[in-house]
């Protein structure tokens, strides 16, 4: 009897979690196809493809998708280039001013990004990177890199330096150690970093608008005006597009990793 | 004399202004097993890490078969180190772990697997080829780690207390088994341990290391019976230290119940039995001395009870003057 109650409770909780996770997507999906959906109707009264037509007929959409994806991937690459050594040093090395650096690295999350963006805009103008996608890529490091370093640091701390030492001992060069030992062991953190920095990058509006100066059109740049336009189906369709982009990236990442594992 | 396999000459290591190793001189001959024994924190592990290339050497040099490897990168040294933990790569199976070193040497896969299986058989782990390390017990993991080290045919294997995380019984048997394997392969090995019994059992020679300096090197029984310094006497040997200068090893002592049987030319100390136990069929007494505020553990033939007053005696010639030696 007791086990029956427990099982029922378990199933109920699980169902609630699944519904809670999926419901927003279902509603988004439905409203993107809804033609008429007024309160108190539980389901849309009629469906249409209008919202999706609007989205795909936007003259800048394909270019924006491309620009967003490229910027997002460059942001991931830069995050790894900077975050891997930084996370490793913070995890394994002891040096003076370590806690100061840790605090500094947290600051971009604590200080409003608009304030940082404004300051960096002047620097970007001076360096000639304003209104250019390179500037946008660099400015996207501000809201992403602090998380990246924290995640990778925790990842490195989890593994510990001893496996790297064992591998070097057996004859592996530092690069081979990274390829055969560190990377596979660090993969959960690496996947998290890739997903997080991509999602943060593609949803930047303020920073992209500021540094890009309206010249660099990303998905967020054409998405936000629709949100304020109060056209619900179109907003929903755009939201789904964002999700699809992220999932596509994650799938790509996963398949790359699986392929590299098979070679081992 | 032929060149030693390993030779450390005036080896010094500093870690952020602290001297960890003081001018270490140590030679290990071909196929010899040397055990560096010392209390924890004496720099034993640092010595191994310096030989493996993991810590920068500040002065002196490390020679391997006469070749100076002091500045050689760790991956280019034909030296493998084994640690307290087995450190098997958790994302690789047992066979992948064992053949890791061969893969780095660009040996083709077929050949790698053949050698790997052969090695697995030798370490009696053949059934575990495709098992991941987390499913193995501590002793099995150490055996796989040993195989992983041995398969790369290093000139020297360094052991950093490889058995200390295992239970005492397994520790002894695995230790003797590993010694047998090393001898069979004619491998040169440098062990590090704080357990002097383990050191005596495993090694051809022991080196007693205290506070970053090696105090004495020699066959284990010699070092035990003839310590040359207070440090060696206190750490490695067992016995009575008088005035921080004279030393009598335990094997010179006998326990008697009354002083009337005492003969001349013998040193006699008064004490009482604080406890007794049997080990390997031998009675041992824990004796607290009345005068020297020292405690001794001695084997005894006669039967005493806890609390008994006893005398312990040793021939005068058994007394070693440590200062005179120095």
Interface residues (C-beta under 8 A of the other chain):
Chain A: X162 X163 X165 X166 X167 X168 X169 X170 X171 X172 X173 X176 X180 X181 X184 X185 X264
Chain B: X52 X54 X73 X74 X75 X76 X79 X80 X81 X83 X85 X87 X89 X90 X91 X92 X96 X100 X101 X104 X105 X148 X149 X152
